[in-house]
């Protein structure tokens, strides 16, 4: 047989050396013990669970009520977390009560800040007003559910925040003696300009729109009682933050004035992140 002709194959150019891949950093303390399993809740996906224009989809039913739950992904047993109970304001429309998830969108930061957020719904338009006494037991059940369901995470602090009527309700509900060993801070959003009765014992954050229906909360001498320094003003985008720095461990104090906004205009991302940063700062 005649020999089969061959085609010369060019010698490939030598490949440029590549840098070795950096080893993946091992999970840090905020991720929990890497030898332990990752904490997850069957039926409730981890992560932010975002809201679209206030039309939030609930993802859990506690008793006969729907709630919105968000918790961090890829956290092993023992990871330190903060629980934030996020309460809506006056809202007659049942499907819009969870506007609060988008208004104070701290659920978007559950992974980066090790936060659990739960947003429940009142049976009426305003928490505790004409509810035949059923709202408070439901909220107590929500809190118990969080501590039971996420028992493998280290819930080091609880914060309660509310908007408008939810802020006024928060100012009394958060001070229940049952929370004395859990509550780390209160977030008053566009409502209740007077500090809660238990404010001497907790961290306190206030937010207000420039064209709001209520004046900002007056922190008075509370920051000084908690060892904070003189107030300083910081601009966060189009938002003016008044921060009392260097408080004693476990305490933070800050007010936010959201310029150009009205009562129900959603918080800017800069404000939400700043609040989450302070919440983490106050976590034991």
QUIWO-V255644 format. One record per backbone hydrogen bond with DSSP energy under -1.0 kcal/mol. NH is the residue of the N-H (numbers start at 1). CO is the residue of the C=O. If there is no record, write none. Layout:
NH	CO
NH	CO
This chain:
31	28
32	29
33	77
36	33
39	75
44	41
47	71
55	52
56	54
59	67
60	67
62	65
65	62
67	60
68	119
70	117
76	31
77	37
78	152
79	76
81	154
82	114
83	157
84	116
85	159
86	118
87	161
91	125
96	93
97	94
99	96
101	98
102	99
103	99
104	100
106	104
108	105
109	106
110	107
113	109
115	110
116	82
117	70
118	84
119	68
129	126
134	131
138	134
139	135
140	136
141	137
142	138
143	139
144	140
145	141
146	142
147	143
148	144
149	145
150	146
151	148
153	150
154	79
155	153
156	81
156	154
158	182
159	83
160	185
161	85
162	187
163	87
164	189
166	163
168	164
169	165
170	166
171	167
172	169
173	169
174	170
176	173
179	176
180	177
182	179
183	179
184	158
185	158
186	203
187	160
188	205
189	162
190	207
199	196
201	198
203	184
204	252
205	186
206	254
207	188
208	256
210	258
211	261
212	209
218	193
222	219
225	221
226	222
227	224
228	223
229	245
232	243
234	241
236	239
240	257
241	234
242	255
243	232
244	253
248	226
251	248
254	204
255	242
256	206
257	240
258	208
259	238
259	257
261	258
265	262
267	103
272	268
273	269
274	270
275	271
276	272
277	273
278	274
279	275
280	276
281	277
282	278
